[in-house]
Amino acid sequence: MQREATMLIGKDVYTPQGRLLGEVSNLILDLELNKVDGIFLDWTDPGLVEGSMAVNIPYRWVQAVGDVVLLRHFPEWVSAGDEESRSTL
């Protein structure tokens, strides 16, 4: 079943532990493969992401999409100085 990618914009994004991470504000597209590559969040929970900075979540981390977006994976804490987090987000 195909859906429009734009239906993701505006949906709340939750971590696997059920914490609200933020809201999808944009999509990262792979135009060669015609698929969503990531979801972009302009603001994030400052309890999960240092400084409430914007993040790009790889779409492979998405477990389910319905009324909300549920992630299958998200680090416990993302720091601007954390080289590993920056390379995966």
N, CA, C and O atoms as a MOPAC input file, in Angstrom:
PM7 MOZYME 1SCF
protein

 N      0.84000 1    -1.17300 1     0.00000 1
 C      0.00000 1     0.00000 1     0.00000 1
 C      0.88900 1     1.24200 1     0.00000 1
 O      1.79700 1     1.35800 1     0.82300 1
 N      0.63300 1     2.14900 1    -0.90400 1
 C      1.39800 1     3.37300 1    -0.97200 1
 C      0.64300 1     4.50200 1    -0.28800 1
 O     -0.58700 1     4.55500 1    -0.31500 1
 N      1.40300 1     5.40400 1     0.32400 1
 C      0.83700 1     6.59100 1     0.96100 1
 C      1.64400 1     7.79000 1     0.49700 1
 O      2.78300 1     7.64600 1     0.05300 1
 N      1.06400 1     8.95400 1     0.59800 1
 C      1.81300 1    10.16100 1     0.28500 1
 C      2.78900 1    10.45800 1     1.42100 1
 O      2.43500 1    10.39700 1     2.59800 1
 N      4.00700 1    10.77600 1     1.04600 1
 C      5.03200 1    11.07200 1     2.05000 1
 C      4.65300 1    12.28900 1     2.87500 1
 O      5.00100 1    12.37100 1     4.05300 1
 N      3.94600 1    13.23200 1     2.27400 1
 C      3.60600 1    14.46000 1     2.99000 1
 C      2.69100 1    14.21200 1     4.18200 1
 O      2.54600 1    15.09000 1     5.03300 1
 N      2.07900 1    13.05200 1     4.26200 1
 C      1.21700 1    12.76000 1     5.41200 1
 C      2.01800 1    12.67600 1     6.70800 1
 O      1.44600 1    12.74200 1     7.79600 1
 N      3.34300 1    12.52900 1     6.59700 1
 C      4.19500 1    12.47400 1     7.78800 1
 C      4.39300 1    13.84600 1     8.43000 1
 O      4.58700 1    13.94400 1     9.64100 1
 N      4.34400 1    14.90100 1     7.62300 1
 C      4.60900 1    16.24200 1     8.13300 1
 C      3.53400 1    16.63700 1     9.14500 1
 O      2.33600 1    16.51900 1     8.88800 1
 N      3.99700 1    17.10700 1    10.29500 1
 C      3.09900 1    17.52600 1    11.36800 1
 C      2.81400 1    16.44000 1    12.39400 1
 O      2.19900 1    16.71100 1    13.42600 1
 N      3.25300 1    15.21400 1    12.12500 1
 C      3.00400 1    14.13200 1    13.08600 1
 C      4.01000 1    14.19600 1    14.23300 1
 O      5.18000 1    14.52200 1    14.03100 1
 N      3.54000 1    13.88200 1    15.43400 1
 C      4.41200 1    13.78900 1    16.59700 1
 C      5.27600 1    12.53900 1    16.47000 1
 O      4.82600 1    11.51000 1    15.96600 1
 N      6.51400 1    12.63700 1    16.92900 1
 C      7.47300 1    11.53000 1    16.87800 1
 C      7.79300 1    11.10200 1    18.30200 1
 O      8.15800 1    11.92400 1    19.14200 1
 N      7.65200 1     9.79700 1    18.56600 1
 C      7.88800 1     9.23900 1    19.90100 1
 C      9.04300 1     8.24900 1    19.87900 1
 O      9.22200 1     7.50000 1    18.91800 1
 N      9.82500 1     8.25900 1    20.95400 1
 C     10.92500 1     7.30800 1    21.11500 1
 C     10.34600 1     5.92900 1    21.42600 1
 O      9.15200 1     5.80900 1    21.70200 1
 N     11.17800 1     4.88800 1    21.38500 1
 C     10.68900 1     3.55500 1    21.75900 1
 C     10.18100 1     3.48000 1    23.19500 1
 O      9.38800 1     2.60100 1    23.53300 1
 N     10.64300 1     4.41000 1    24.04300 1
 C     10.20100 1     4.44200 1    25.44900 1
 C      8.92100 1     5.26100 1    25.62400 1
 O      8.43200 1     5.40600 1    26.74500 1
 N      8.37600 1     5.79300 1    24.53600 1
 C      7.11500 1     6.52800 1    24.60400 1
 C      7.26100 1     8.00400 1    24.92600 1
 O      6.26800 1     8.65200 1    25.25900 1
 N      8.47700 1     8.56400 1    24.83600 1
 C      8.68700 1     9.99500 1    25.09600 1
 C      8.52300 1    10.78100 1    23.80800 1
 O      9.01900 1    10.37900 1    22.75600 1
 N      7.82400 1    11.90200 1    23.89700 1
 C      7.65500 1    12.77400 1    22.74100 1
 C      8.99800 1    13.40300 1    22.40000 1
 O      9.58200 1    14.11600 1    23.21600 1
 N      9.48400 1    13.13800 1    21.19700 1
 C     10.76200 1    13.68000 1    20.74800 1
 C     10.57100 1    15.01400 1    20.04400 1
 O     11.36000 1    15.93700 1    20.24300 1
 N      9.54400 1    15.12300 1    19.23300 1
 C      9.29500 1    16.34900 1    18.47900 1
 C      8.22700 1    16.11200 1    17.42900 1
 O      7.43300 1    15.17700 1    17.52800 1
 N      8.22000 1    16.97500 1    16.42200 1
 C      7.22000 1    16.90700 1    15.35900 1
 C      7.92000 1    16.94800 1    14.00900 1
 O      8.85000 1    17.73100 1    13.81300 1
 N      7.48000 1    16.11400 1    13.08100 1
 C      8.05900 1    16.08600 1    11.74100 1
 C      7.77000 1    17.42500 1    11.05800 1
 O      6.61500 1    17.82700 1    10.91800 1
 N      8.83900 1    18.10700 1    10.63700 1
 C      8.65400 1    19.38800 1     9.95400 1
 C      9.03300 1    19.31100 1     8.48100 1
 O      8.62100 1    20.15400 1     7.68400 1
 N      9.81800 1    18.30000 1     8.12100 1
 C     10.21500 1    18.15700 1     6.72900 1
 C     10.67500 1    16.72500 1     6.48900 1
 O     10.84100 1    15.95000 1     7.43100 1
 N     10.87800 1    16.38700 1     5.23800 1
 C     11.31700 1    15.05100 1     4.86100 1
 C     12.60900 1    15.14000 1     4.07600 1
 O     12.82800 1    16.09400 1     3.32800 1
 N     13.46000 1    14.14900 1     4.24600 1
 C     14.66200 1    14.01200 1     3.44700 1
 C     14.35400 1    12.89600 1     2.44500 1
 O     14.05700 1    11.76600 1     2.83200 1
 N     14.42700 1    13.22900 1     1.15600 1
 C     14.03900 1    12.28400 1     0.11400 1
 C     15.25000 1    11.76200 1    -0.64800 1
 O     16.21300 1    12.49500 1    -0.87300 1
 N     15.19800 1    10.50200 1    -1.04100 1
 C     16.16400 1     9.92100 1    -1.96400 1
 C     15.47500 1     9.92500 1    -3.32300 1
 O     14.64600 1     9.06200 1    -3.61000 1
 N     15.82200 1    10.89500 1    -4.15200 1
 C     15.13200 1    11.07100 1    -5.42500 1
 C     15.46400 1     9.97600 1    -6.43400 1
 O     14.65900 1     9.67400 1    -7.31500 1
 N     16.64100 1     9.38600 1    -6.30900 1
 C     17.00000 1     8.29600 1    -7.22100 1
 C     16.16000 1     7.05600 1    -6.96400 1
 O     15.76400 1     6.35800 1    -7.89800 1
 N     15.89200 1     6.78600 1    -5.69700 1
 C     15.11100 1     5.59300 1    -5.33500 1
 C     13.64400 1     5.90300 1    -5.06600 1
 O     12.85600 1     4.99500 1    -4.80000 1
 N     13.26900 1     7.19700 1    -5.13600 1
 C     11.88500 1     7.60800 1    -4.88100 1
 C     11.36900 1     7.11200 1    -3.53500 1
 O     10.31400 1     6.48300 1    -3.44800 1
 N     12.14000 1     7.40900 1    -2.48600 1
 C     11.70600 1     6.99300 1    -1.15200 1
 C     12.11300 1     8.03300 1    -0.12400 1
 O     12.98900 1     8.86200 1    -0.36900 1
 N     11.46400 1     7.97500 1     1.02400 1
 C     11.81100 1     8.83900 1     2.14900 1
 C     13.07300 1     8.26700 1     2.79300 1
 O     13.11800 1     7.08700 1     3.14000 1
 N     14.10000 1     9.10900 1     2.95100 1
 C     15.35600 1     8.68300 1     3.53400 1
 C     15.46000 1     9.08600 1     5.00700 1
 O     16.16800 1     8.44500 1     5.78400 1
 N     14.74100 1    10.16700 1     5.38800 1
 C     14.80000 1    10.62900 1     6.76800 1
 C     13.65700 1    11.57200 1     7.08100 1
 O     13.01300 1    12.11500 1     6.18400 1
 N     13.41500 1    11.75700 1     8.37100 1
 C     12.42900 1    12.73600 1     8.81600 1
 C     13.17200 1    13.80300 1     9.60700 1
 O     14.03600 1    13.48900 1    10.42600 1
 N     12.83500 1    15.06100 1     9.36100 1
 C     13.52700 1    16.18600 1     9.96100 1
 C     12.63500 1    16.82100 1    11.01600 1
 O     11.46400 1    17.09900 1    10.76100 1
 N     13.18900 1    17.05100 1    12.19900 1
 C     12.47500 1    17.68300 1    13.29700 1
 C     13.14700 1    19.01600 1    13.59700 1
 O     14.33000 1    19.04900 1    13.93700 1
 N     12.40500 1    20.11500 1    13.47600 1
 C     12.94300 1    21.45500 1    13.74800 1
 C     13.25700 1    21.66000 1    15.21800 1
 O     14.26300 1    22.27900 1    15.56400 1
 N     12.40600 1    21.14500 1    16.07300 1
 C     12.60600 1    21.27500 1    17.51800 1
 C     12.49800 1    19.89300 1    18.12900 1
 O     11.80900 1    19.01600 1    17.60800 1
 N     13.19000 1    19.71400 1    19.23900 1
 C     13.17600 1    18.42700 1    19.92200 1
 C     13.09200 1    18.65600 1    21.42000 1
 O     13.33300 1    19.76000 1    21.90800 1
 N     12.75000 1    17.61400 1    22.13300 1
 C     12.67500 1    17.66700 1    23.59400 1
 C     14.07300 1    17.92700 1    24.15600 1
 O     14.98500 1    17.13600 1    23.91400 1
 N     14.25800 1    19.01800 1    24.90100 1
 C     15.57800 1    19.30800 1    25.46400 1
 C     16.03700 1    18.26900 1    26.48200 1
 O     17.21400 1    18.24500 1    26.84300 1
 N     15.14900 1    17.42400 1    26.94600 1
 C     15.53700 1    16.32900 1    27.82900 1
 C     16.13600 1    15.15600 1    27.07400 1
 O     16.70100 1    14.24500 1    27.67900 1
 N     16.01400 1    15.17700 1    25.74200 1
 C     16.55600 1    14.10800 1    24.91000 1
 C     17.67200 1    14.59900 1    23.98500 1
 O     18.58400 1    13.84900 1    23.63800 1
 N     17.58200 1    15.86800 1    23.59400 1
 C     18.54800 1    16.43800 1    22.64600 1
 C     19.07100 1    17.75400 1    23.20300 1
 O     18.29600 1    18.66800 1    23.48800 1
 N     20.37800 1    17.84600 1    23.35500 1
 C     21.00200 1    19.04300 1    23.89600 1
 C     20.57300 1    20.29100 1    23.12700 1
 O     20.64000 1    20.33200 1    21.89900 1
 N     20.13800 1    21.29100 1    23.85900 1
 C     19.76000 1    22.56800 1    23.26100 1
 C     18.52600 1    22.50700 1    22.38400 1
 O     18.23600 1    23.44800 1    21.64500 1
 N     17.81000 1    21.41900 1    22.46100 1
 C     16.60200 1    21.24600 1    21.65600 1
 C     16.88000 1    21.44500 1    20.16000 1
 O     16.02600 1    21.92400 1    19.41400 1
 N     18.10600 1    21.06300 1    19.73800 1
 C     18.50800 1    21.28400 1    18.35100 1
 C     17.72500 1    20.40100 1    17.38400 1
 O     17.18400 1    19.36200 1    17.76100 1
 N     17.68000 1    20.83600 1    16.14900 1
 C     17.00500 1    20.08900 1    15.09500 1
 C     17.78800 1    18.81400 1    14.78900 1
 O     19.01500 1    18.78700 1    14.88800 1
 N     17.06700 1    17.76500 1    14.41800 1
 C     17.70900 1    16.49600 1    14.06500 1
 C     17.06100 1    15.89800 1    12.82400 1
 O     15.89500 1    16.15000 1    12.52200 1
 N     17.84400 1    15.10700 1    12.12300 1
 C     17.35800 1    14.30300 1    11.00700 1
 C     17.39900 1    12.85000 1    11.46100 1
 O     18.46500 1    12.32100 1    11.77800 1
 N     16.25700 1    12.22000 1    11.49200 1
 C     16.15300 1    10.83000 1    11.92600 1
 C     16.14300 1     9.94000 1    10.68600 1
 O     15.29800 1    10.13100 1     9.81300 1
 N     17.06200 1     8.96800 1    10.58100 1
 C     17.01300 1     8.04800 1     9.44400 1
 C     15.66300 1     7.31400 1     9.40600 1
 O     15.17500 1     6.85100 1    10.43600 1
 N     15.07900 1     7.21500 1     8.23400 1
 C     13.75900 1     6.59700 1     8.15400 1
 C     13.80300 1     5.12200 1     8.55800 1
 O     12.78600 1     4.56600 1     8.97200 1
 N     14.95900 1     4.49100 1     8.44300 1
 C     15.06600 1     3.08600 1     8.85500 1
 C     14.83200 1     2.91800 1    10.35300 1
 O     14.58600 1     1.80400 1    10.81600 1
 N     14.90500 1     4.02000 1    11.12800 1
 C     14.63000 1     3.97600 1    12.56800 1
 C     13.14100 1     4.02900 1    12.86600 1
 O     12.74600 1     3.82800 1    14.01500 1
 N     12.30200 1     4.29300 1    11.87200 1
 C     10.85600 1     4.38300 1    12.08200 1
 C     10.27800 1     2.97400 1    12.16100 1
 O     10.47600 1     2.14700 1    11.27200 1
 N      9.56200 1     2.72900 1    13.24400 1
 C      8.92500 1     1.42400 1    13.42800 1
 C      7.51900 1     1.41900 1    12.87800 1
 O      7.11100 1     0.46100 1    12.22200 1
 N      6.76200 1     2.48700 1    13.13900 1
 C      5.36000 1     2.52200 1    12.72400 1
 C      4.91600 1     3.96800 1    12.50300 1
 O      5.40500 1     4.89900 1    13.14400 1
 N      3.97300 1     4.12100 1    11.57100 1
 C      3.36200 1     5.42000 1    11.30100 1
 C      1.86100 1     5.24100 1    11.34700 1
 O      1.30500 1     4.39100 1    10.65200 1
 N      1.21300 1     6.03800 1    12.16000 1
 C     -0.24000 1     6.04500 1    12.25700 1
 C     -0.64800 1     7.45800 1    12.61100 1
 O     -0.34800 1     8.39600 1    11.87300 1
 N     -1.32300 1     7.62000 1    13.72400 1
 C     -1.62600 1     8.96600 1    14.21800 1
 C     -0.34700 1     9.67300 1    14.65400 1
 O     -0.28000 1    10.90200 1    14.66800 1
 N      0.66800 1     8.88200 1    15.00900 1
 C      1.98300 1     9.39100 1    15.40800 1
 C      3.04800 1     8.55700 1    14.70200 1
 O      2.74500 1     7.54700 1    14.06700 1
 N      4.29900 1     8.99700 1    14.82400 1
 C      5.43500 1     8.22600 1    14.31900 1
 C      6.14000 1     7.61400 1    15.52100 1
 O      6.52600 1     8.32800 1    16.44600 1
 N      6.30700 1     6.30900 1    15.51200 1
 C      6.98500 1     5.59500 1    16.59400 1
 C      8.32800 1     5.10900 1    16.08400 1
 O      8.41100 1     4.43500 1    15.05700 1
 N      9.38100 1     5.45900 1    16.81400 1
 C     10.72500 1     5.03700 1    16.42800 1
 C     11.06900 1     3.69100 1    17.03800 1
 O     10.63300 1     3.37300 1    18.14400 1
 N     11.85200 1     2.90300 1    16.31800 1
 C     12.34300 1     1.62900 1    16.85000 1
 C     13.66600 1     1.83300 1    17.58800 1
 O     14.07800 1     1.00000 1    18.39500 1
 N     14.33800 1     2.98700 1    17.29000 1
 C     15.63100 1     3.28200 1    17.91100 1
 C     15.79800 1     4.79100 1    18.06000 1
 O     15.43500 1     5.55200 1    17.16300 1
 N     16.34200 1     5.21200 1    19.17800 1
 C     16.79000 1     6.58700 1    19.37600 1
 C     17.73400 1     6.58900 1    20.56900 1
 O     17.43100 1     5.96800 1    21.58800 1
 N     18.88300 1     7.28100 1    20.46600 1
 C     19.82000 1     7.30900 1    21.60000 1
 C     19.16600 1     7.89800 1    22.84900 1
 O     18.22100 1     8.68100 1    22.75100 1
 N     19.67100 1     7.51800 1    24.01500 1
 C     19.13500 1     8.05800 1    25.27000 1
 C     19.36500 1     9.55500 1    25.38000 1
 O     18.55700 1    10.26700 1    25.97600 1
 N     20.46900 1    10.04100 1    24.80500 1
 C     20.80600 1    11.45700 1    24.88400 1
 C     21.62100 1    11.82400 1    23.65000 1
 O     22.53000 1    11.09000 1    23.26200 1
 N     21.30100 1    12.95300 1    23.03900 1
 C     22.05400 1    13.44200 1    21.88600 1
 C     22.69000 1    14.76500 1    22.27900 1
 O     22.01300 1    15.70500 1    22.69600 1
 N     24.00500 1    14.81200 1    22.13600 1
 C     24.76800 1    16.00700 1    22.46600 1
 C     25.37800 1    16.58200 1    21.19800 1
 O     25.78300 1    15.83300 1    20.30900 1
 N     25.44500 1    17.90100 1    21.10700 1
 C     26.03700 1    18.55900 1    19.94200 1
 C     27.49700 1    18.16600 1    19.77800 1
 O     28.01500 1    18.15900 1    18.66200 1
 N     28.15700 1    17.84400 1    20.86500 1
 C     29.56500 1    17.46400 1    20.81800 1
 C     29.78800 1    15.97200 1    20.66700 1
 O     30.93100 1    15.51800 1    20.62100 1
 N     28.71500 1    15.20600 1    20.58900 1
 C     28.79300 1    13.75600 1    20.51400 1
 C     28.99600 1    13.33900 1    19.05900 1
 O     28.04200 1    13.31400 1    18.28200 1
 N     30.22600 1    13.01400 1    18.69200 1
 C     30.57700 1    12.68300 1    17.30400 1
 C     29.77400 1    11.48700 1    16.79000 1
 O     29.34800 1    11.49500 1    15.63500 1
 N     29.55700 1    10.46500 1    17.61400 1
 C     28.80900 1     9.29700 1    17.18100 1
 C     27.36400 1     9.65300 1    16.86900 1
 O     26.82800 1     9.19800 1    15.85800 1
 N     26.72200 1    10.45100 1    17.70600 1
 C     25.33500 1    10.85400 1    17.47000 1
 C     25.21800 1    11.68400 1    16.21400 1
 O     24.28400 1    11.49300 1    15.43500 1
 N     26.15700 1    12.61300 1    15.99600 1
 C     26.08100 1    13.46200 1    14.81200 1
 C     26.22500 1    12.65300 1    13.54500 1
 O     25.62200 1    13.00100 1    12.53000 1
 N     27.00800 1    11.57900 1    13.56800 1
 C     27.19700 1    10.79200 1    12.36000 1
 C     25.96600 1     9.94300 1    12.03300 1
 O     25.75300 1     9.58900 1    10.87400 1
 N     25.16000 1     9.61600 1    13.03500 1
 C     23.98800 1     8.78000 1    12.78000 1
 C     22.70400 1     9.57500 1    12.66900 1
 O     21.72100 1     9.06600 1    12.12900 1
 N     22.67600 1    10.80000 1    13.15900 1
 C     21.44900 1    11.58400 1    13.10100 1
 C     21.43200 1    12.49100 1    11.91400 1
 O     20.46600 1    13.22500 1    11.71300 1

